């Protein structure tokens, strides 16, 4: 089964993304901030990370940099989703190691399509 970690400090956003991805057949875990995400990644392999930018304790950029560091060393794709839409926001995400940067709100179909694409199109339930 394809495992996704949804990382967002807003419980409603986590619930929304989790329900969409679960309905599409993904196995989903949640983290409320970047620090929780890094801790989860150190003990559990994930096939995709869906990460917000603005979070307490550790923001999304620092989270992605840590996920990509030698400490964690994950090569799993990272989709960053944020309300931040200023010039340079996407560039900063890519510099941190994100594979794709989308601006909220993201349509349900698009989230599922992008998650499927980033996990190499494999059947989430396989």
N, C-alpha and C positions, 0 to 999 in steps of 0.2 A: 504494500500500500504506500502511496506517495505521502510523505509527511511534510506538513507546512507548519511553521511557527509564525503566528500573527503577533506583532509587537506594536502596541499602541497604549498610551496611558488613558485613553478614553474608553471606558467599559462598553459604551454603546457602539463605538466603531469596531472594537474587538468582536463583539457579538455579531454585528452585521457581516463583517468579513468572514468570521468563522462559520456562520450559518450558510453563506453563499458557497464557500469552499467545501463544506461538509456535504451539502446537497449535490455538489458536482462529483463527490466520491473521494475527496481528499481526507486524510486523517489530519486533524488540526489540533495543535496545542497553542496556548496563549502565554504572553508575557506582558506585564504592565509597564516595563521600561527596558532600556538597553542593558542594564546590569542583569536583570532577570533573564534576558535573552541570551546573553553571553554564558551565564551559568547553565542554562538549559542546553545550549549548544555544546558545552564541554562534557555533558553526560549522555546526550541523545543525538543521533544523527538525523539531520533534516535534509529534505530535498529542495526546499525553498524557504526563504525568509521574506515576509511581508512586513516592512518596517516603516513606522512613522518617523518624522524628523524631530518635532518638539516634544520631548519627554523629560520628566525629572530623573535625577540620579545619573543617567547617562543618555545623552541625546542620540538620535538616529545615526548621525555621521560618525560619532565616536563608537557606537555599537558596530557599525559595518566595518570600520577600520580594525576593531578588535577581532571581529569574526574572521577577517582576512589575515590577521597577524599570525606569527608563528605560534603564539599561545594557544589559539583555537585552530587556525589553519583550515577552515572550511572553504571548499570550492563551490558549495551549493549556491545557486543564483540568489540574488537579493533584489527584490522589488521594493523601492522606496515610494511611499504614497504620502503626500503632505499638502497642506493648504498653502505652503510657501510657493509663490509663483513669481518671484523677483528674478531679474537677470542674474545669472550665476548660481541659482539654487540647484538646478539640475547638474551643472558642472561640478559643484561641490560634492554632490552625491556620487557622481561617476569617479571623481578623484578618491573618494573614500572606498570605492570598490563595488558600488551598486551596478547591477546589470541594466536596470531600467528605472526611470523616475516618472511618476504620474502625479498629477495635481488632483486633489479632492474637489468635488466628489467624483468617484470613479463608478461608472455604470456597472451594474451587476454582471452583465454579459461580458463586458470588457475585462473585469477582474478575473473571471473564470477562464476566459480565452488566453489572457496573458499568463496566468498561472500554469495553464496547460502547455503553452508554448515554452515557458522558461524551464519546465521540467521535462523537456525534450519530447513533448507530445505523448508521453507514455500514459497508459490508462491509469488514472488515479487509484482504481480499485485493484490493480494487478499486484 
